[in-house]
Structures are given as structure tokens and as C-alpha cells.
Amino acid sequence: QVLLVESGGGLVQTGGSLRLSCAASGNIFRLNTMAWYRQVSGKQREFIALVTSDGNTNYADFVTGRFSISRDNAKNTVYLQMNSLKSEDTAIYFCHLYWIVGKRYDYWGRGTQVTVSS
């Protein structure tokens, strides 16, 4: 099947930067969308950004230019560059992969913790 593994989370100070990675493996349809979501403790999971296999991107309004999503199709890997981090960015960050071929296929990683201090 399909496996997604996030990495790059950790502790960072307010105003700092962090780059998350998510590597996908398995039987993946070549035309797909990869995305990042996050979940603050006690709240619902929220969308951050997505990127399609041909490079089109979409961002949530709260990003306001601080975050950037990209991907490496040869490695089946998606990245999230996060700059000017705030304490409110503290959350578990999840990787998502989906495609539609007759029906919808969805896959999620287990998440990586990001903690912004101060």
C-alpha cells in the first residue's frame, strides 16, 4: 500500500525557521496532490497548503507569505518551508496524499510535532 513519513519537526524560537519533509512510498498514481495540514491541541485539523504533481500550489489565508510548499516528484517527497514562526504555529503537522481515478484515494502520515517557544 502507501506509506507517508513526516520529518523535520522540533523546537524553534519565535521568529525562526523550520523545513518539514514528507516521503511517500508504495503504489502511488503519478497524477496526485500532496498537502500539509496541522492540528493545534484541542482544535480541529486545518489545511495549510497543497501542491499538485505538475506544480500548482494553493495556500490557506493565515500563511500570509510565511510558508512555502514544494515537491520532488522523483523522490515522491513534499516539503514545507516555514519562516517567521510564531507561538500559535505550535501544532502537530500532517502530510496528506490523494488522487482520484474512478474513486478517491486518501493517505495520511502520523504527524510531526512543531513547538515554537516564547
Biopython code that builds the backbone (N, CA, C, O; Angstrom):
import numpy as np
from Bio.PDB.StructureBuilder import StructureBuilder

atoms = [
    (1, "GLN", "N", (0.847, -1.200, 0.000)),
    (1, "GLN", "CA", (0.000, 0.000, 0.000)),
    (1, "GLN", "C", (0.882, 1.250, 0.000)),
    (1, "GLN", "O", (2.000, 1.230, -0.515)),
    (2, "VAL", "N", (0.366, 2.342, 0.586)),
    (2, "VAL", "CA", (1.051, 3.622, 0.574)),
    (2, "VAL", "C", (1.409, 4.021, 1.997)),
    (2, "VAL", "O", (0.603, 3.880, 2.916)),
    (3, "LEU", "N", (2.635, 4.523, 2.166)),
    (3, "LEU", "CA", (3.118, 4.974, 3.460)),
    (3, "LEU", "C", (3.669, 6.386, 3.329)),
    (3, "LEU", "O", (4.426, 6.678, 2.403)),
    (4, "LEU", "N", (3.286, 7.272, 4.266)),
    (4, "LEU", "CA", (3.802, 8.632, 4.340)),
    (4, "LEU", "C", (4.524, 8.815, 5.666)),
    (4, "LEU", "O", (3.992, 8.459, 6.717)),
    (5, "VAL", "N", (5.736, 9.370, 5.624)),
    (5, "VAL", "CA", (6.527, 9.583, 6.833)),
    (5, "VAL", "C", (7.017, 11.018, 6.871)),
    (5, "VAL", "O", (7.791, 11.439, 6.012)),
    (6, "GLU", "N", (6.560, 11.781, 7.879)),
    (6, "GLU", "CA", (6.991, 13.158, 8.067)),
    (6, "GLU", "C", (8.281, 13.207, 8.878)),
    (6, "GLU", "O", (8.569, 12.308, 9.667)),
    (7, "SER", "N", (9.055, 14.278, 8.669)),
    (7, "SER", "CA", (10.257, 14.514, 9.450)),
    (7, "SER", "C", (10.561, 16.010, 9.455)),
    (7, "SER", "O", (10.001, 16.764, 8.659)),
    (8, "GLY", "N", (11.444, 16.436, 10.350)),
    (8, "GLY", "CA", (11.881, 17.822, 10.397)),
    (8, "GLY", "C", (11.261, 18.658, 11.495)),
    (8, "GLY", "O", (11.638, 19.817, 11.670)),
    (9, "GLY", "N", (10.326, 18.104, 12.235)),
    (9, "GLY", "CA", (9.731, 18.846, 13.329)),
    (9, "GLY", "C", (10.697, 18.992, 14.490)),
    (9, "GLY", "O", (11.745, 18.347, 14.531)),
    (10, "GLY", "N", (10.328, 19.854, 15.437)),
    (10, "GLY", "CA", (11.165, 20.074, 16.598)),
    (10, "GLY", "C", (10.837, 21.377, 17.290)),
    (10, "GLY", "O", (9.766, 21.951, 17.091)),
    (11, "LEU", "N", (11.770, 21.838, 18.104)),
    (11, "LEU", "CA", (11.620, 23.064, 18.885)),
    (11, "LEU", "C", (12.368, 24.204, 18.211)),
    (11, "LEU", "O", (13.532, 24.056, 17.840)),
    (12, "VAL", "N", (11.697, 25.345, 18.051)),
    (12, "VAL", "CA", (12.303, 26.513, 17.427)),
    (12, "VAL", "C", (11.827, 27.771, 18.158)),
    (12, "VAL", "O", (10.721, 27.797, 18.697)),
    (13, "GLN", "N", (12.659, 28.804, 18.176)),
    (13, "GLN", "CA", (12.297, 30.058, 18.828)),
    (13, "GLN", "C", (11.404, 30.914, 17.943)),
    (13, "GLN", "O", (11.412, 30.775, 16.720)),
    (14, "THR", "N", (10.640, 31.790, 18.561)),
    (14, "THR", "CA", (9.811, 32.736, 17.828)),
    (14, "THR", "C", (10.659, 33.518, 16.822)),
    (14, "THR", "O", (11.733, 34.018, 17.156)),
    (15, "GLY", "N", (10.159, 33.615, 15.582)),
    (15, "GLY", "CA", (10.888, 34.289, 14.520)),
    (15, "GLY", "C", (11.805, 33.390, 13.722)),
    (15, "GLY", "O", (12.340, 33.814, 12.698)),
    (16, "GLY", "N", (11.998, 32.164, 14.162)),
    (16, "GLY", "CA", (12.880, 31.238, 13.492)),
    (16, "GLY", "C", (12.223, 30.528, 12.326)),
    (16, "GLY", "O", (11.079, 30.810, 11.972)),
    (17, "SER", "N", (12.976, 29.588, 11.724)),
    (17, "SER", "CA", (12.522, 28.855, 10.547)),
    (17, "SER", "C", (12.673, 27.355, 10.749)),
    (17, "SER", "O", (13.467, 26.893, 11.569)),
    (18, "LEU", "N", (11.890, 26.610, 9.980)),
    (18, "LEU", "CA", (11.925, 25.162, 10.036)),
    (18, "LEU", "C", (11.459, 24.630, 8.688)),
    (18, "LEU", "O", (10.575, 25.214, 8.062)),
    (19, "ARG", "N", (12.052, 23.516, 8.233)),
    (19, "ARG", "CA", (11.610, 22.882, 6.999)),
    (19, "ARG", "C", (11.173, 21.449, 7.285)),
    (19, "ARG", "O", (11.958, 20.634, 7.771)),
    (20, "LEU", "N", (9.924, 21.157, 6.981)),
    (20, "LEU", "CA", (9.373, 19.824, 7.148)),
    (20, "LEU", "C", (9.479, 19.043, 5.840)),
    (20, "LEU", "O", (9.412, 19.619, 4.755)),
    (21, "SER", "N", (9.643, 17.730, 5.956)),
    (21, "SER", "CA", (9.674, 16.845, 4.805)),
    (21, "SER", "C", (8.676, 15.715, 5.002)),
    (21, "SER", "O", (8.372, 15.327, 6.130)),
    (22, "CYS", "N", (8.170, 15.191, 3.891)),
    (22, "CYS", "CA", (7.291, 14.024, 3.920)),
    (22, "CYS", "C", (7.616, 13.151, 2.725)),
    (22, "CYS", "O", (7.449, 13.571, 1.580)),
    (23, "ALA", "N", (8.074, 11.947, 2.984)),
    (23, "ALA", "CA", (8.419, 10.995, 1.938)),
    (23, "ALA", "C", (7.311, 9.956, 1.790)),
    (23, "ALA", "O", (6.918, 9.315, 2.765)),
    (24, "ALA", "N", (6.812, 9.796, 0.567)),
    (24, "ALA", "CA", (5.775, 8.821, 0.271)),
    (24, "ALA", "C", (6.372, 7.622, -0.448)),
    (24, "ALA", "O", (7.271, 7.767, -1.276)),
    (25, "SER", "N", (5.869, 6.442, -0.127)),
    (25, "SER", "CA", (6.327, 5.224, -0.777)),
    (25, "SER", "C", (5.146, 4.301, -1.022)),
    (25, "SER", "O", (4.111, 4.412, -0.365)),
    (26, "GLY", "N", (5.309, 3.383, -1.979)),
    (26, "GLY", "CA", (4.262, 2.437, -2.298)),
    (26, "GLY", "C", (3.725, 2.625, -3.703)),
    (26, "GLY", "O", (4.389, 3.201, -4.565)),
    (27, "ASN", "N", (2.522, 2.135, -3.923)),
    (27, "ASN", "CA", (1.895, 2.162, -5.239)),
    (27, "ASN", "C", (1.119, 3.469, -5.408)),
    (27, "ASN", "O", (-0.067, 3.538, -5.085)),
    (28, "ILE", "N", (1.795, 4.508, -5.918)),
    (28, "ILE", "CA", (1.256, 5.865, -5.993)),
    (28, "ILE", "C", (0.954, 6.238, -7.433)),
    (28, "ILE", "O", (1.823, 6.133, -8.299)),
    (29, "PHE", "N", (-0.272, 6.674, -7.696)),
    (29, "PHE", "CA", (-0.643, 7.158, -9.020)),
    (29, "PHE", "C", (0.123, 8.440, -9.327)),
    (29, "PHE", "O", (0.243, 9.316, -8.470)),
    (30, "ARG", "N", (0.641, 8.551, -10.549)),
    (30, "ARG", "CA", (1.562, 9.633, -10.896)),
    (30, "ARG", "C", (0.928, 11.025, -10.865)),
    (30, "ARG", "O", (1.631, 12.002, -10.606)),
    (31, "LEU", "N", (-0.364, 11.145, -11.118)),
    (31, "LEU", "CA", (-1.066, 12.424, -11.072)),
    (31, "LEU", "C", (-1.780, 12.539, -9.731)),
    (31, "LEU", "O", (-2.829, 11.930, -9.522)),
    (32, "ASN", "N", (-1.203, 13.325, -8.827)),
    (32, "ASN", "CA", (-1.718, 13.360, -7.464)),
    (32, "ASN", "C", (-1.503, 14.725, -6.830)),
    (32, "ASN", "O", (-0.859, 15.602, -7.405)),
    (33, "THR", "N", (-2.052, 14.885, -5.640)),
    (33, "THR", "CA", (-1.894, 16.098, -4.850)),
    (33, "THR", "C", (-1.320, 15.749, -3.487)),
    (33, "THR", "O", (-1.794, 14.823, -2.828)),
    (34, "MET", "N", (-0.301, 16.488, -3.063)),
    (34, "MET", "CA", (0.259, 16.354, -1.723)),
    (34, "MET", "C", (0.021, 17.653, -0.964)),
    (34, "MET", "O", (0.096, 18.740, -1.536)),
    (35, "ALA", "N", (-0.267, 17.529, 0.326)),
    (35, "ALA", "CA", (-0.656, 18.687, 1.111)),
    (35, "ALA", "C", (-0.142, 18.584, 2.540)),
    (35, "ALA", "O", (0.236, 17.511, 3.010)),
    (36, "TRP", "N", (-0.138, 19.735, 3.221)),
    (36, "TRP", "CA", (0.174, 19.817, 4.639)),
    (36, "TRP", "C", (-1.028, 20.343, 5.404)),
    (36, "TRP", "O", (-1.682, 21.298, 4.986)),
    (37, "TYR", "N", (-1.305, 19.706, 6.524)),
    (37, "TYR", "CA", (-2.310, 20.139, 7.487)),
    (37, "TYR", "C", (-1.649, 20.248, 8.851)),
    (37, "TYR", "O", (-0.549, 19.734, 9.056)),
    (38, "ARG", "N", (-2.319, 20.919, 9.784)),
    (38, "ARG", "CA", (-1.826, 20.950, 11.157)),
    (38, "ARG", "C", (-2.993, 20.891, 12.125)),
    (38, "ARG", "O", (-4.123, 21.241, 11.785)),
    (39, "GLN", "N", (-2.697, 20.441, 13.341)),
    (39, "GLN", "CA", (-3.716, 20.327, 14.369)),
    (39, "GLN", "C", (-3.169, 20.855, 15.688)),
    (39, "GLN", "O", (-2.250, 20.278, 16.270)),
    (40, "VAL", "N", (-3.747, 21.958, 16.149)),
    (40, "VAL", "CA", (-3.426, 22.517, 17.459)),
    (40, "VAL", "C", (-4.167, 21.705, 18.505)),
    (40, "VAL", "O", (-5.283, 21.245, 18.265)),
    (41, "SER", "N", (-3.553, 21.530, 19.659)),
    (41, "SER", "CA", (-4.163, 20.762, 20.737)),
    (41, "SER", "C", (-5.550, 21.306, 21.063)),
    (41, "SER", "O", (-5.712, 22.499, 21.320)),
    (42, "GLY", "N", (-6.548, 20.423, 21.052)),
    (42, "GLY", "CA", (-7.912, 20.808, 21.372)),
    (42, "GLY", "C", (-8.712, 21.387, 20.225)),
    (42, "GLY", "O", (-9.879, 21.732, 20.412)),
    (43, "LYS", "N", (-8.122, 21.506, 19.036)),
    (43, "LYS", "CA", (-8.817, 22.064, 17.886)),
    (43, "LYS", "C", (-8.855, 21.065, 16.731)),
    (43, "LYS", "O", (-8.190, 20.029, 16.767)),
    (44, "GLN", "N", (-9.651, 21.395, 15.699)),
    (44, "GLN", "CA", (-9.744, 20.543, 14.516)),
    (44, "GLN", "C", (-8.523, 20.714, 13.620)),
    (44, "GLN", "O", (-7.859, 21.751, 13.638)),
    (45, "ARG", "N", (-8.246, 19.686, 12.843)),
    (45, "ARG", "CA", (-7.172, 19.747, 11.868)),
    (45, "ARG", "C", (-7.507, 20.787, 10.797)),
    (45, "ARG", "O", (-8.646, 20.856, 10.335)),
    (46, "GLU", "N", (-6.514, 21.599, 10.401)),
    (46, "GLU", "CA", (-6.746, 22.638, 9.417)),
    (46, "GLU", "C", (-5.755, 22.548, 8.254)),
    (46, "GLU", "O", (-4.610, 22.127, 8.421)),
    (47, "PHE", "N", (-6.220, 22.948, 7.091)),
    (47, "PHE", "CA", (-5.426, 22.933, 5.876)),
    (47, "PHE", "C", (-4.393, 24.047, 5.880)),
    (47, "PHE", "O", (-4.672, 25.163, 6.318)),
    (48, "ILE", "N", (-3.188, 23.736, 5.385)),
    (48, "ILE", "CA", (-2.122, 24.732, 5.264)),
    (48, "ILE", "C", (-1.836, 25.056, 3.798)),
    (48, "ILE", "O", (-1.941, 26.209, 3.380)),
    (49, "ALA", "N", (-1.474, 24.032, 3.021)),
    (49, "ALA", "CA", (-1.079, 24.249, 1.637)),
    (49, "ALA", "C", (-1.093, 22.929, 0.887)),
    (49, "ALA", "O", (-1.016, 21.859, 1.491)),
    (50, "LEU", "N", (-1.192, 23.013, -0.447)),
    (50, "LEU", "CA", (-1.101, 21.832, -1.293)),
    (50, "LEU", "C", (-0.279, 22.123, -2.529)),
    (50, "LEU", "O", (-0.097, 23.279, -2.914)),
    (51, "VAL", "N", (0.215, 21.064, -3.147)),
    (51, "VAL", "CA", (0.920, 21.167, -4.417)),
    (51, "VAL", "C", (0.599, 19.929, -5.254)),
    (51, "VAL", "O", (0.666, 18.806, -4.754)),
    (52, "THR", "N", (0.252, 20.131, -6.520)),
    (52, "THR", "CA", (-0.065, 19.028, -7.415)),
    (52, "THR", "C", (1.201, 18.482, -8.057)),
    (52, "THR", "O", (2.271, 19.080, -7.947)),
    (53, "SER", "N", (1.072, 17.338, -8.730)),
    (53, "SER", "CA", (2.228, 16.708, -9.362)),
    (53, "SER", "C", (2.799, 17.550, -10.500)),
    (53, "SER", "O", (3.969, 17.395, -10.850)),
    (54, "ASP", "N", (1.989, 18.442, -11.084)),
    (54, "ASP", "CA", (2.502, 19.334, -12.123)),
    (54, "ASP", "C", (2.852, 20.726, -11.588)),
    (54, "ASP", "O", (3.085, 21.645, -12.373)),
    (55, "GLY", "N", (2.891, 20.893, -10.250)),
    (55, "GLY", "CA", (3.470, 22.083, -9.660)),
    (55, "GLY", "C", (2.528, 23.202, -9.264)),
    (55, "GLY", "O", (2.994, 24.241, -8.795)),
    (56, "ASN", "N", (1.221, 23.038, -9.432)),
    (56, "ASN", "CA", (0.283, 24.064, -8.996)),
    (56, "ASN", "C", (0.143, 24.057, -7.481)),
    (56, "ASN", "O", (0.100, 22.991, -6.867)),
    (57, "THR", "N", (0.069, 25.247, -6.869)),
    (57, "THR", "CA", (0.002, 25.369, -5.417)),
    (57, "THR", "C", (-1.222, 26.139, -4.967)),
    (57, "THR", "O", (-1.810, 26.904, -5.731)),
    (58, "ASN", "N", (-1.598, 25.925, -3.705)),
    (58, "ASN", "CA", (-2.693, 26.646, -3.070)),
    (58, "ASN", "C", (-2.384, 26.742, -1.585)),
    (58, "ASN", "O", (-1.900, 25.782, -0.984)),
    (59, "TYR", "N", (-2.668, 27.923, -0.978)),
    (59, "TYR", "CA", (-2.334, 28.179, 0.419)),
    (59, "TYR", "C", (-3.532, 28.661, 1.205)),
    (59, "TYR", "O", (-4.423, 29.317, 0.665)),
    (60, "ALA", "N", (-3.546, 28.329, 2.496)),
    (60, "ALA", "CA", (-4.526, 28.894, 3.404)),
    (60, "ALA", "C", (-4.219, 30.368, 3.647)),
    (60, "ALA", "O", (-3.070, 30.796, 3.539)),
    (61, "ASP", "N", (-5.261, 31.148, 3.979)),
    (61, "ASP", "CA", (-5.088, 32.589, 4.154)),
    (61, "ASP", "C", (-4.120, 32.944, 5.275)),
    (61, "ASP", "O", (-3.387, 33.926, 5.156)),
    (62, "PHE", "N", (-4.096, 32.174, 6.357)),
    (62, "PHE", "CA", (-3.284, 32.542, 7.510)),
    (62, "PHE", "C", (-1.793, 32.465, 7.253)),
    (62, "PHE", "O", (-1.011, 32.997, 8.041)),
    (63, "VAL", "N", (-1.372, 31.816, 6.170)),
    (63, "VAL", "CA", (0.051, 31.685, 5.860)),
    (63, "VAL", "C", (0.689, 33.047, 5.572)),
    (63, "VAL", "O", (1.825, 33.287, 5.981)),
    (64, "THR", "N", (-0.008, 33.925, 4.890)),
    (64, "THR", "CA", (0.417, 35.299, 4.583)),
    (64, "THR", "C", (1.870, 35.410, 4.133)),
    (64, "THR", "O", (2.591, 36.303, 4.577)),
    (65, "GLY", "N", (2.306, 34.500, 3.246)),
    (65, "GLY", "CA", (3.637, 34.555, 2.689)),
    (65, "GLY", "C", (4.737, 33.943, 3.533)),
    (65, "GLY", "O", (5.883, 33.902, 3.086)),
    (66, "ARG", "N", (4.442, 33.466, 4.732)),
    (66, "ARG", "CA", (5.465, 32.910, 5.613)),
    (66, "ARG", "C", (5.852, 31.483, 5.261)),
    (66, "ARG", "O", (6.993, 31.077, 5.483)),
    (67, "PHE", "N", (4.914, 30.720, 4.712)),
    (67, "PHE", "CA", (5.148, 29.310, 4.403)),
    (67, "PHE", "C", (5.232, 29.100, 2.903)),
    (67, "PHE", "O", (4.620, 29.837, 2.129)),
    (68, "SER", "N", (5.992, 28.090, 2.494)),
    (68, "SER", "CA", (6.124, 27.739, 1.086)),
    (68, "SER", "C", (6.146, 26.223, 0.924)),
    (68, "SER", "O", (6.904, 25.534, 1.607)),
    (69, "ILE", "N", (5.315, 25.702, 0.017)),
    (69, "ILE", "CA", (5.260, 24.269, -0.233)),
    (69, "ILE", "C", (5.945, 23.954, -1.557)),
    (69, "ILE", "O", (5.855, 24.727, -2.511)),
    (70, "SER", "N", (6.629, 22.815, -1.609)),
    (70, "SER", "CA", (7.289, 22.370, -2.825)),
    (70, "SER", "C", (7.357, 20.850, -2.816)),
    (70, "SER", "O", (7.069, 20.216, -1.801)),
    (71, "ARG", "N", (7.741, 20.261, -3.958)),
    (71, "ARG", "CA", (7.842, 18.804, -4.026)),
    (71, "ARG", "C", (8.918, 18.369, -4.997)),
    (71, "ARG", "O", (9.315, 19.114, -5.894)),
    (72, "ASP", "N", (9.382, 17.143, -4.799)),
    (72, "ASP", "CA", (10.338, 16.487, -5.668)),
    (72, "ASP", "C", (9.658, 15.214, -6.166)),
    (72, "ASP", "O", (9.571, 14.228, -5.433)),
    (73, "ASN", "N", (9.178, 15.231, -7.407)),
    (73, "ASN", "CA", (8.423, 14.100, -7.935)),
    (73, "ASN", "C", (9.262, 12.830, -8.047)),
    (73, "ASN", "O", (8.745, 11.729, -7.854)),
    (74, "ALA", "N", (10.546, 12.973, -8.354)),
    (74, "ALA", "CA", (11.416, 11.816, -8.471)),
    (74, "ALA", "C", (11.559, 11.081, -7.147)),
    (74, "ALA", "O", (11.755, 9.866, -7.131)),
    (75, "LYS", "N", (11.461, 11.808, -6.033)),
    (75, "LYS", "CA", (11.597, 11.221, -4.702)),
    (75, "LYS", "C", (10.260, 11.019, -3.996)),
    (75, "LYS", "O", (10.224, 10.520, -2.871)),
    (76, "ASN", "N", (9.161, 11.401, -4.646)),
    (76, "ASN", "CA", (7.834, 11.349, -4.014)),
    (76, "ASN", "C", (7.850, 12.020, -2.641)),
    (76, "ASN", "O", (7.331, 11.479, -1.664)),
    (77, "THR", "N", (8.449, 13.196, -2.588)),
    (77, "THR", "CA", (8.617, 13.919, -1.337)),
    (77, "THR", "C", (8.058, 15.335, -1.451)),
    (77, "THR", "O", (8.256, 16.014, -2.458)),
    (78, "VAL", "N", (7.358, 15.767, -0.407)),
    (78, "VAL", "CA", (6.830, 17.125, -0.329)),
    (78, "VAL", "C", (7.478, 17.838, 0.849)),
    (78, "VAL", "O", (7.784, 17.214, 1.865)),
    (79, "TYR", "N", (7.689, 19.153, 0.714)),
    (79, "TYR", "CA", (8.347, 19.955, 1.734)),
    (79, "TYR", "C", (7.456, 21.121, 2.144)),
    (79, "TYR", "O", (6.616, 21.583, 1.371)),
    (80, "LEU", "N", (7.655, 21.588, 3.370)),
    (80, "LEU", "CA", (7.015, 22.803, 3.839)),
    (80, "LEU", "C", (8.070, 23.661, 4.519)),
    (80, "LEU", "O", (8.556, 23.320, 5.597)),
    (81, "GLN", "N", (8.422, 24.779, 3.886)),
    (81, "GLN", "CA", (9.349, 25.737, 4.471)),
    (81, "GLN", "C", (8.557, 26.745, 5.287)),
    (81, "GLN", "O", (7.662, 27.403, 4.758)),
    (82, "MET", "N", (8.877, 26.872, 6.570)),
    (82, "MET", "CA", (8.163, 27.751, 7.481)),
    (82, "MET", "C", (9.117, 28.799, 8.025)),
    (82, "MET", "O", (10.141, 28.470, 8.624)),
    (83, "ASN", "N", (8.775, 30.069, 7.813)),
    (83, "ASN", "CA", (9.588, 31.190, 8.275)),
    (83, "ASN", "C", (8.784, 32.082, 9.208)),
    (83, "ASN", "O", (7.556, 32.001, 9.255)),
    (84, "SER", "N", (9.483, 32.932, 9.948)),
    (84, "SER", "CA", (8.853, 33.878, 10.876)),
    (84, "SER", "C", (7.843, 33.186, 11.783)),
    (84, "SER", "O", (6.705, 33.636, 11.915)),
    (85, "LEU", "N", (8.259, 32.110, 12.395)),
    (85, "LEU", "CA", (7.353, 31.285, 13.180)),
    (85, "LEU", "C", (6.892, 31.998, 14.447)),
    (85, "LEU", "O", (7.640, 32.756, 15.064)),
    (86, "LYS", "N", (5.636, 31.733, 14.818)),
    (86, "LYS", "CA", (5.006, 32.308, 15.993)),
    (86, "LYS", "C", (4.592, 31.195, 16.939)),
    (86, "LYS", "O", (4.514, 30.032, 16.544)),
    (87, "SER", "N", (4.327, 31.553, 18.186)),
    (87, "SER", "CA", (3.904, 30.557, 19.155)),
    (87, "SER", "C", (2.610, 29.869, 18.727)),
    (87, "SER", "O", (2.409, 28.695, 19.039)),
    (88, "GLU", "N", (1.735, 30.572, 18.024)),
    (88, "GLU", "CA", (0.478, 29.996, 17.568)),
    (88, "GLU", "C", (0.654, 28.970, 16.451)),
    (88, "GLU", "O", (-0.303, 28.289, 16.083)),
    (89, "ASP", "N", (1.873, 28.853, 15.905)),
    (89, "ASP", "CA", (2.161, 27.809, 14.925)),
    (89, "ASP", "C", (2.441, 26.466, 15.581)),
    (89, "ASP", "O", (2.564, 25.457, 14.886)),
    (90, "THR", "N", (2.543, 26.434, 16.886)),
    (90, "THR", "CA", (2.761, 25.182, 17.608)),
    (90, "THR", "C", (1.610, 24.221, 17.337)),
    (90, "THR", "O", (0.450, 24.541, 17.595)),
    (91, "ALA", "N", (1.940, 23.036, 16.811)),
    (91, "ALA", "CA", (0.919, 22.064, 16.422)),
    (91, "ALA", "C", (1.600, 20.787, 15.951)),
    (91, "ALA", "O", (2.821, 20.733, 15.809)),
    (92, "ILE", "N", (0.791, 19.765, 15.714)),
    (92, "ILE", "CA", (1.257, 18.587, 15.004)),
    (92, "ILE", "C", (0.979, 18.809, 13.524)),
    (92, "ILE", "O", (-0.139, 19.152, 13.140)),
    (93, "TYR", "N", (1.993, 18.613, 12.702)),
    (93, "TYR", "CA", (1.882, 18.843, 11.261)),
    (93, "TYR", "C", (1.791, 17.512, 10.538)),
    (93, "TYR", "O", (2.617, 16.623, 10.744)),
    (94, "PHE", "N", (0.767, 17.380, 9.677)),
    (94, "PHE", "CA", (0.470, 16.135, 8.981)),
    (94, "PHE", "C", (0.648, 16.280, 7.472)),
    (94, "PHE", "O", (0.332, 17.320, 6.893)),
    (95, "CYS", "N", (1.149, 15.244, 6.859)),
    (95, "CYS", "CA", (1.263, 15.140, 5.410)),
    (95, "CYS", "C", (0.070, 14.362, 4.857)),
    (95, "CYS", "O", (-0.378, 13.387, 5.460)),
    (96, "HIS", "N", (-0.441, 14.800, 3.704)),
    (96, "HIS", "CA", (-1.586, 14.164, 3.068)),
    (96, "HIS", "C", (-1.324, 13.960, 1.582)),
    (96, "HIS", "O", (-0.731, 14.813, 0.922)),
    (97, "LEU", "N", (-1.771, 12.822, 1.065)),
    (97, "LEU", "CA", (-1.642, 12.474, -0.349)),
    (97, "LEU", "C", (-2.977, 11.948, -0.847)),
    (97, "LEU", "O", (-3.605, 11.119, -0.188)),
    (98, "TYR", "N", (-3.417, 12.428, -2.012)),
    (98, "TYR", "CA", (-4.637, 11.867, -2.589)),
    (98, "TYR", "C", (-4.630, 11.954, -4.105)),
    (98, "TYR", "O", (-3.922, 12.763, -4.704)),
    (99, "TRP", "N", (-5.448, 11.088, -4.706)),
    (99, "TRP", "CA", (-5.727, 11.165, -6.121)),
    (99, "TRP", "C", (-7.120, 10.595, -6.393)),
    (99, "TRP", "O", (-7.693, 9.904, -5.551)),
    (100, "ILE", "N", (-7.657, 10.893, -7.581)),
    (100, "ILE", "CA", (-8.980, 10.421, -7.965)),
    (100, "ILE", "C", (-8.874, 9.710, -9.310)),
    (100, "ILE", "O", (-8.562, 10.329, -10.327)),
    (101, "VAL", "N", (-9.135, 8.420, -9.304)),
    (101, "VAL", "CA", (-9.181, 7.597, -10.513)),
    (101, "VAL", "C", (-10.373, 6.660, -10.365)),
    (101, "VAL", "O", (-10.239, 5.542, -9.866)),
    (102, "GLY", "N", (-11.540, 7.127, -10.802)),
    (102, "GLY", "CA", (-12.768, 6.375, -10.596)),
    (102, "GLY", "C", (-13.337, 6.602, -9.210)),
    (102, "GLY", "O", (-14.526, 6.882, -9.061)),
    (103, "LYS", "N", (-12.502, 6.484, -8.203)),
    (103, "LYS", "CA", (-12.847, 6.817, -6.837)),
    (103, "LYS", "C", (-11.692, 7.578, -6.196)),
    (103, "LYS", "O", (-10.619, 7.696, -6.787)),
    (104, "ARG", "N", (-11.911, 8.096, -4.983)),
    (104, "ARG", "CA", (-10.896, 8.881, -4.287)),
    (104, "ARG", "C", (-10.035, 7.988, -3.397)),
    (104, "ARG", "O", (-10.543, 7.129, -2.676)),
    (105, "TYR", "N", (-8.725, 8.209, -3.462)),
    (105, "TYR", "CA", (-7.763, 7.518, -2.617)),
    (105, "TYR", "C", (-7.087, 8.543, -1.708)),
    (105, "TYR", "O", (-6.565, 9.544, -2.198)),
    (106, "ASP", "N", (-7.088, 8.309, -0.387)),
    (106, "ASP", "CA", (-6.524, 9.229, 0.597)),
    (106, "ASP", "C", (-5.534, 8.527, 1.511)),
    (106, "ASP", "O", (-5.770, 7.399, 1.944)),
    (107, "TYR", "N", (-4.414, 9.203, 1.806)),
    (107, "TYR", "CA", (-3.402, 8.654, 2.696)),
    (107, "TYR", "C", (-2.847, 9.764, 3.583)),
    (107, "TYR", "O", (-2.657, 10.895, 3.136)),
    (108, "TRP", "N", (-2.588, 9.422, 4.854)),
    (108, "TRP", "CA", (-2.102, 10.369, 5.850)),
    (108, "TRP", "C", (-0.856, 9.848, 6.538)),
    (108, "TRP", "O", (-0.720, 8.647, 6.770)),
    (109, "GLY", "N", (0.059, 10.762, 6.865)),
    (109, "GLY", "CA", (1.168, 10.430, 7.730)),
    (109, "GLY", "C", (0.741, 10.481, 9.187)),
    (109, "GLY", "O", (-0.389, 10.859, 9.497)),
    (110, "ARG", "N", (1.645, 10.098, 10.081)),
    (110, "ARG", "CA", (1.345, 10.095, 11.509)),
    (110, "ARG", "C", (1.568, 11.447, 12.171)),
    (110, "ARG", "O", (1.122, 11.653, 13.300)),
    (111, "GLY", "N", (2.241, 12.367, 11.504)),
    (111, "GLY", "CA", (2.444, 13.710, 12.014)),
    (111, "GLY", "C", (3.812, 13.913, 12.642)),
    (111, "GLY", "O", (4.465, 12.960, 13.068)),
    (112, "THR", "N", (4.236, 15.178, 12.692)),
    (112, "THR", "CA", (5.472, 15.567, 13.361)),
    (112, "THR", "C", (5.207, 16.828, 14.182)),
    (112, "THR", "O", (4.559, 17.760, 13.707)),
    (113, "GLN", "N", (5.707, 16.850, 15.411)),
    (113, "GLN", "CA", (5.434, 17.943, 16.337)),
    (113, "GLN", "C", (6.331, 19.142, 16.037)),
    (113, "GLN", "O", (7.543, 19.000, 15.878)),
    (114, "VAL", "N", (5.717, 20.324, 15.963)),
    (114, "VAL", "CA", (6.433, 21.592, 15.866)),
    (114, "VAL", "C", (6.071, 22.428, 17.084)),
    (114, "VAL", "O", (4.894, 22.676, 17.344)),
    (115, "THR", "N", (7.085, 22.863, 17.833)),
    (115, "THR", "CA", (6.867, 23.689, 19.011)),
    (115, "THR", "C", (7.665, 24.981, 18.875)),
    (115, "THR", "O", (8.882, 24.950, 18.694)),
    (116, "VAL", "N", (6.975, 26.112, 18.964)),
    (116, "VAL", "CA", (7.608, 27.424, 18.861)),
    (116, "VAL", "C", (7.621, 28.049, 20.248)),
    (116, "VAL", "O", (6.562, 28.260, 20.839)),
    (117, "SER", "N", (8.791, 28.345, 20.769)),
    (117, "SER", "CA", (8.944, 28.842, 22.131)),
    (117, "SER", "C", (8.770, 30.352, 22.203)),
    (117, "SER", "O", (8.865, 31.062, 21.202)),
    (118, "SER", "N", (8.511, 30.818, 23.422)),
    (118, "SER", "CA", (8.276, 32.237, 23.760)),
    (118, "SER", "C", (6.960, 32.747, 23.196)),
    (118, "SER", "O", (6.616, 33.913, 23.389)),
]
sb = StructureBuilder()
sb.init_structure("model")
sb.init_model(0)
sb.init_chain("A")
sb.init_seg("    ")
for serial, (resi, resn, name, xyz) in enumerate(atoms, 1):
    if name == "N":
        sb.init_residue(resn, " ", resi, " ")
    sb.init_atom(name, np.array(xyz, "f"), 0.0, 1.0, " ", f" {name:<3s}", serial, name[0])
structure = sb.get_structure()
